[in-house]
Amino acid sequence: MIEIPVELAASQEKYNGAAGKAFIAALPGRAEEFLDRWGLRVTGPSMHGVASLVLPVERAADGVPAALKLQLLDEESEGEPVGLRVWAGDGAVRLLDHDPGTGTMLLERADASRHLSRLGLPGGPADARAAVEILADLLARLVAVPAPEGLRRLGDIADRMLADTPAAAARLGAADAALLRDCAAAVREVVGEPGDRLLHWDLHYDNILAAEREPWLAIDPKPLSGDPGFDLLPALTDLWDGAAPDPAEVRWRFDLLTERVGLDRDRERARAWTLGRVLQNGLWDVEDGEVGLDEGQVVIVGALVGR
């Protein structure tokens, strides 16, 4: 029997309600189904994130190590195999097999015990900068290709964010409301040209793992079609060792990212889409009942706009 982590069950119920509970109830049977269908042997304890169960496996036919990922099929997860096929292992784990009906995937195995975040903190700022450089180089490779048809589009997402901003701002204090409106104003300047690159959308340091085929590979994309500037914020929000972001380091990271990704000739555009990502997070926070914006992201906005 496959053990279902209680944390995964709790997060599925919290975020997906009845659909999440049904997904968890079906997981043991679904795991057994795909282990049998794809000829797999489980080789270690199950792992999980907020939304998925991952089983380390190997193919019985040839002993190839892999990871069986089982997840609830939704707007975000349905794009994952599409993006992985386009990247075809260039900077991201390879897709070995996929079931469109359930979203179940068989993936190239990376080292789940060695996240890039572990490189970023031990020695302080120098190691954090090394991790930022690795992330930036991977991101440049991922966004170098055009997005295929059928993915979520940043332009549509941005239109919805702008429509939702007034009501969300009304539920915040004066300072946070003003910042949210400023972020929306920045997005309004660029929304007419949302871009067409294949974005990972969630490239933070825990979504980059050490691997054998390459030193580091990206995992767990939530692909969409859009401007690469919308992919920069996760690199700015993490690796602060529990402290608030340092404005000077935020600016260093932003400059490095824009240079490596090829956005340095239009940093204002990159800045606007980065503020768009803060806007997206802020809208989600308000929807979840938060009464203020994330303090770290407020610092990041200040660092980028000179407040």
C-alpha positions in Angstrom: 0.0 0.0 0.0 1.1 3.5 -0.8 1.2 5.8 2.3 -0.5 9.2 1.8 1.2 12.0 3.8 -1.3 13.7 6.1 0.2 17.1 5.1 -0.7 16.4 1.5 -4.3 15.4 2.5 -4.7 18.5 4.5 -3.4 20.9 1.8 -5.7 19.2 -0.8 -8.7 19.6 1.4 -7.8 23.2 2.2 -7.2 24.4 -1.4 -9.4 22.0 -3.4 -12.2 21.0 -1.1 -14.3 18.1 -2.2 -12.2 17.6 -5.3 -9.1 17.4 -3.2 -10.6 14.9 -0.8 -11.7 12.7 -3.7 -8.2 12.9 -5.2 -6.6 11.8 -1.9 -9.1 8.9 -1.6 -8.2 7.7 -5.1 -4.5 8.1 -4.7 -3.5 4.5 -3.5 -5.5 2.9 -6.3 -4.1 5.3 -8.9 -0.6 4.8 -7.7 -0.9 1.0 -8.0 -2.5 1.3 -11.4 0.4 3.3 -12.9 3.0 1.2 -11.2 1.5 -1.8 -12.9 0.8 0.0 -16.2 4.3 1.4 -16.7 6.2 -1.5 -15.1 7.6 0.3 -12.1 9.1 -0.7 -8.8 9.0 1.7 -5.8 12.5 2.2 -4.5 12.0 4.6 -1.5 9.6 6.5 0.7 7.0 8.7 -0.9 7.6 12.5 -1.2 5.1 15.3 -1.6 4.6 19.0 -2.1 1.5 21.1 -1.5 -0.3 19.5 -4.4 1.3 16.2 -5.6 2.6 12.8 -4.4 5.9 11.7 -5.9 7.2 8.1 -5.7 10.8 7.3 -6.4 10.7 4.3 -8.8 12.7 2.4 -11.3 11.5 0.7 -14.5 11.5 -3.0 -14.1 12.4 -3.6 -17.7 15.7 -1.7 -17.7 16.3 -0.4 -14.2 16.1 3.2 -15.2 15.5 5.4 -12.1 12.5 7.7 -12.4 9.9 9.6 -10.4 6.2 8.9 -10.5 4.2 12.1 -10.0 0.5 11.9 -9.1 -1.5 15.1 -8.9 -4.9 16.7 -9.3 -5.5 17.7 -12.8 -6.2 21.5 -13.0 -5.4 24.6 -14.9 -1.9 24.7 -13.7 -0.9 21.1 -13.7 -2.3 20.3 -17.2 0.4 22.5 -18.7 3.3 20.7 -17.0 3.8 17.9 -19.5 3.3 20.4 -22.4 6.2 22.5 -21.1 8.4 19.5 -20.3 8.0 18.1 -23.8 9.0 21.4 -25.4 12.1 21.8 -23.2 13.0 18.1 -23.9 15.5 18.0 -21.0 17.2 21.3 -21.8 17.4 22.7 -18.3 14.5 20.7 -16.9 13.8 17.1 -16.0 12.7 14.9 -18.9 9.1 13.6 -19.3 9.3 9.9 -19.8 5.6 9.1 -19.9 2.3 10.8 -19.3 -1.4 10.0 -18.8 -3.5 13.0 -20.1 -6.7 11.8 -18.3 -5.2 12.0 -14.8 -2.2 14.2 -15.3 0.0 11.4 -13.9 3.6 11.7 -15.1 6.8 9.6 -15.1 9.7 11.9 -14.8 13.5 11.7 -15.0 14.8 11.3 -11.5 16.8 14.1 -9.9 18.2 14.2 -6.4 15.3 15.3 -4.1 17.7 15.7 -1.2 19.8 18.4 -2.9 17.8 21.5 -3.7 19.6 24.6 -4.9 18.3 26.3 -1.8 20.8 24.2 0.2 23.6 25.7 -1.7 22.3 29.2 -1.3 22.3 29.6 2.5 25.2 27.8 4.3 28.0 30.3 3.7 25.9 33.5 3.6 25.7 36.1 0.8 28.5 34.5 -1.4 26.6 31.2 -1.6 23.3 33.0 -2.1 24.8 34.8 -5.1 26.1 31.6 -6.5 22.6 30.1 -6.3 21.1 33.1 -8.0 23.5 32.8 -10.9 22.6 29.1 -11.3 18.9 29.9 -11.3 19.4 32.8 -13.7 21.3 30.6 -16.2 18.6 27.9 -16.1 15.8 30.5 -16.5 17.6 31.9 -19.5 17.5 28.5 -21.2 13.9 27.8 -20.3 12.4 31.1 -21.6 14.5 31.0 -24.8 11.8 29.0 -26.6 8.4 30.2 -27.7 5.4 28.8 -25.9 3.3 26.2 -27.7 -0.4 26.8 -28.5 -2.9 26.1 -25.8 -1.1 27.2 -22.7 -2.5 29.8 -20.2 -1.6 33.3 -21.4 -0.1 36.0 -19.3 -2.3 38.6 -21.0 -5.5 36.9 -19.8 -4.1 36.6 -16.3 -3.0 40.2 -16.2 -6.5 41.4 -17.4 -8.1 39.5 -14.6 -5.6 40.9 -12.1 -6.3 44.4 -13.1 -10.1 43.8 -12.9 -9.7 42.4 -9.4 -7.4 45.2 -8.0 -9.9 47.8 -6.9 -11.9 45.4 -4.7 -8.8 43.9 -3.2 -7.2 47.3 -2.5 -10.4 48.4 -0.7 -9.8 45.6 1.9 -6.2 46.7 2.7 -4.8 49.5 4.8 -3.8 52.8 3.0 -0.1 52.0 2.5 -0.6 48.4 1.2 -3.6 49.5 -1.0 -1.4 52.2 -2.6 1.4 49.7 -3.3 -1.1 47.3 -4.8 -2.5 50.0 -7.0 1.0 51.0 -8.0 1.8 47.5 -9.1 -1.4 47.4 -11.1 -0.5 50.7 -12.8 2.9 49.2 -13.8 1.1 46.2 -15.3 -1.3 48.4 -17.1 1.7 50.0 -19.0 2.8 46.6 -20.4 -0.4 44.5 -20.6 -0.8 45.2 -24.3 2.4 43.2 -25.0 2.3 40.2 -22.7 5.0 38.2 -24.5 5.0 34.7 -26.0 7.9 32.8 -24.3 7.5 29.5 -22.4 7.5 30.5 -18.7 8.2 28.1 -15.8 6.2 30.4 -13.5 7.5 28.8 -10.3 11.3 28.7 -10.6 12.4 29.1 -7.0 15.4 27.5 -5.4 13.6 24.5 -4.1 12.3 23.7 -7.6 15.9 23.2 -8.9 17.5 19.9 -8.0 21.0 18.4 -8.5 21.1 15.7 -11.1 23.4 13.3 -12.9 22.7 14.4 -16.5 23.3 18.0 -15.7 24.5 19.6 -12.4 21.1 21.2 -11.9 17.6 20.7 -13.4 14.3 22.5 -13.0 11.3 20.6 -11.7 7.6 21.3 -11.1 6.8 24.0 -13.8 3.4 25.6 -14.0 3.9 26.8 -17.6 2.3 29.8 -19.3 2.9 31.9 -22.3 4.2 35.4 -21.6 7.0 37.8 -20.9 10.1 36.4 -19.1 9.9 39.3 -16.6 7.0 37.6 -15.0 9.4 34.7 -14.0 11.9 36.8 -12.0 10.2 37.3 -8.6 10.8 33.8 -7.0 14.5 34.4 -7.3 14.1 37.7 -5.4 11.9 36.5 -2.5 13.9 33.5 -1.2 17.4 32.8 0.3 17.3 35.5 3.0 17.9 33.1 5.9 14.8 34.3 7.8 15.7 38.0 7.5 14.0 40.7 5.4 15.3 41.0 1.9 18.3 43.4 1.6 17.4 46.2 -0.9 21.0 46.3 -2.3 21.0 42.6 -2.8 17.6 42.7 -4.4 18.9 45.2 -6.9 22.0 43.0 -7.5 19.8 40.0 -8.1 17.5 41.8 -10.4 20.3 43.2 -12.5 21.9 39.8 -12.8 18.7 38.1 -13.7 17.8 40.7 -16.4 21.3 40.5 -17.8 21.4 36.7 -18.0 17.9 36.3 -19.3 18.5 39.0 -21.9 16.1 41.6 -20.5 18.7 44.2 -19.6 17.9 46.4 -22.6 14.3 46.8 -21.3 14.6 46.7 -17.6 11.6 48.9 -17.1 9.4 46.3 -18.8 11.1 43.5 -16.7 10.4 45.6 -13.6 6.8 46.1 -14.5 6.2 42.4 -14.9 8.0 41.7 -11.6 5.6 44.1 -9.9 2.9 42.2 -11.7 3.9 39.1 -9.9 3.8 41.0 -6.6 0.3 42.1 -7.6 -0.7 38.5 -8.3 0.6 37.3 -4.9 -1.1 40.2 -3.2 -4.5 39.5 -4.8 -4.2 35.9 -3.6 -3.3 36.9 -0.1 -6.4 39.2 0.1 -8.5 36.4 -1.3 -7.2 34.1 1.4 -8.2 36.7 4.1 -4.9 38.3 4.7 -5.2 42.0 5.9 -1.8 43.1 4.7 0.7 42.4 1.9 3.8 40.2 2.4 6.4 42.3 4.1 9.3 40.9 2.2 7.6 41.6 -1.1 6.9 45.1 0.0 10.7 45.6 0.6 11.4 44.1 -2.9 9.0 46.6 -4.5 10.7 49.4 -2.7 14.1 48.3 -3.8 13.0 48.1 -7.5 11.2 51.4 -7.7 13.5 53.4 -5.4 11.2 53.9 -2.4 
